[in-house]
Amino acid sequence: MRSFHFPWQGVLAILLCLLAIPALPLLAADAAAPISSGTTFVIFILIAAAAALSFMRLSEELNAAILFFGAHAAAWLLLAGVSGNEGKAQASFFILIAAAWLLAWRCVSVLSSMRAHSTAGSYSLRLLIPAIFGVWILIIWEAITRGAGVSLVLLPPPSAIGTRIANSLPTLWIDVRQTILTSVLIGYIIGCASGFAVAILADRFAFLRRGLLPISNFVSALPIIGVAPIMVMWFGFDWQSKAAVVVIMTFFPMLVNTVTGLAAAGNMERDLMRTYASSYWQTLFKLRLPAAAPFIFNALKINSTLAMIGAIVAEFFGTPMSGMGFRISTENGRLNLDMVWAEIAVAAIAGSVFYGIVAINGDVLASVYPWWADVIQDLFQGIEA
């Protein structure tokens, strides 16, 4: 028995396979293209074999590979069988989807316990584990909407959304360029840079710190749906008003986080810098900014999502004939829900990529910080002199 162990996900997957047998067939008798008995047998074998092999004490890499293949191959066969037979899935279909999902769960558990032996392997694991989570959200979504015959108006399946994305790439690109590459990026850069600069001034001058922080809490509580139409009236219907909303949404998180981070350095370290007769700028660049770096990078990551939300919501209140918020609003009125979901999917992907770029660049900036900190410190000391 030492050669075997019994993870509960594998045991439950086999039990679900046994439960699905008396509930066969997978589709109703009046299905247009029923799943063949051979395909059904292969699905059972894939799930049961992957679960049984997971009981053996194999290497973590081999175990994860077997579970990955068994779970996703079975899910692909099930989804391929229900395509064109919407609303005809029986209980056994959903039971086998649940069994395949348990195998994927076990696969993620194995991957999470693995220790990478290289930087590339570490990044691969960090990408693969959330990717499996995301794929299974789509698989379950597809299985429920197609298997239960959910109306496309209420909730289209991911495959329909993907088809709409593929067929609407020119329109989506115009919207991405208007919203993300113009409004979001410009507003994000201005908001974060100005928030950081004002935080340095607030740290330098106590009256600014005491006056700005309460106001920042007040402004942060303002509803975006109230601010957006005012910005449209002030700056017009083009991207400038959306960038202004993004600036408001990103300025204060950066201000508050930076001020908090600059106060994070310990008293002992500050006393040591004073003992060395360090100037304000030397203390700032050598001690306080490194201590504040986690706070600043957290603000950058938070703002990457706030900027997307702010720009898209602002486009609901007036925009040229393009933009993601404009498209969502107009297509929702036409009940073109697949296009609405396509815009939402593109926005989610773009936001995730934006967040990832900020996170990776944070690591890069942390590695080169000592070099450019010396350069900027010398510049400020020259100005002060």
Secondary structure as the mmCIF struct_conf table of DSSP 4:
data_model
#
loop_
_struct_conf.conf_type_id
_struct_conf.id
_struct_conf.beg_label_comp_id
_struct_conf.beg_label_asym_id
_struct_conf.beg_label_seq_id
_struct_conf.end_label_comp_id
_struct_conf.end_label_asym_id
_struct_conf.end_label_seq_id
TURN_TY1_P TURN_TY1_P1 ARG A 2 SER A 3
STRN STRN1 PHE A 4 PHE A 4
HELX_RH_AL_P HELX_RH_AL_P1 TRP A 8 ALA A 20
HELX_RH_3T_P HELX_RH_3T_P1 ILE A 21 ALA A 23
BEND BEND1 LEU A 26 LEU A 26
STRN STRN2 LEU A 27 LEU A 27
TURN_TY1_P TURN_TY1_P2 ALA A 29 ASP A 30
BEND BEND2 ALA A 32 ALA A 33
HELX_LH_PP_P HELX_LH_PP_P1 PRO A 34 SER A 36
HELX_RH_AL_P HELX_RH_AL_P2 SER A 37 LEU A 53
TURN_TY1_P TURN_TY1_P3 SER A 54 PHE A 55
STRN STRN3 MET A 56 MET A 56
HELX_RH_AL_P HELX_RH_AL_P3 GLU A 60 VAL A 82
TURN_TY1_P TURN_TY1_P4 SER A 83 GLY A 84
TURN_TY1_P TURN_TY1_P5 GLU A 86 GLY A 87
STRN STRN4 ALA A 89 ALA A 89
HELX_RH_AL_P HELX_RH_AL_P4 ALA A 91 SER A 113
BEND BEND3 HIS A 117 SER A 118
HELX_RH_AL_P HELX_RH_AL_P5 THR A 119 GLY A 147
TURN_TY1_P TURN_TY1_P6 ALA A 148 GLY A 149
TURN_TY1_P TURN_TY1_P7 LEU A 152 LEU A 154
HELX_RH_AL_P HELX_RH_AL_P6 PRO A 158 ASN A 167
TURN_TY1_P TURN_TY1_P8 SER A 168 SER A 168
HELX_RH_AL_P HELX_RH_AL_P7 LEU A 169 GLN A 178
HELX_RH_PI_P HELX_RH_PI_P1 THR A 179 VAL A 184
HELX_RH_AL_P HELX_RH_AL_P8 LEU A 185 ARG A 204
HELX_RH_AL_P HELX_RH_AL_P9 ALA A 206 SER A 220
TURN_TY1_P TURN_TY1_P9 ALA A 221 ALA A 221
BEND BEND4 LEU A 222 LEU A 222
HELX_RH_AL_P HELX_RH_AL_P10 ILE A 224 PHE A 235
BEND BEND5 PHE A 237 ASP A 238
HELX_RH_AL_P HELX_RH_AL_P11 TRP A 239 LEU A 262
TURN_TY1_P TURN_TY1_P10 ALA A 263 ALA A 263
BEND BEND6 ALA A 265 ALA A 265
HELX_RH_AL_P HELX_RH_AL_P12 ASN A 267 THR A 275
TURN_TY1_P TURN_TY1_P11 TYR A 276 ALA A 277
HELX_RH_AL_P HELX_RH_AL_P13 TYR A 280 THR A 283
HELX_RH_PI_P HELX_RH_PI_P2 LEU A 284 ARG A 288
HELX_RH_AL_P HELX_RH_AL_P14 LEU A 289 ALA A 314
HELX_RH_3T_P HELX_RH_3T_P2 GLU A 315 PHE A 317
BEND BEND7 PRO A 320 MET A 321
HELX_RH_AL_P HELX_RH_AL_P15 MET A 324 GLY A 333
TURN_TY1_P TURN_TY1_P12 ARG A 334 LEU A 335
HELX_RH_AL_P HELX_RH_AL_P16 LEU A 337 GLU A 384
#
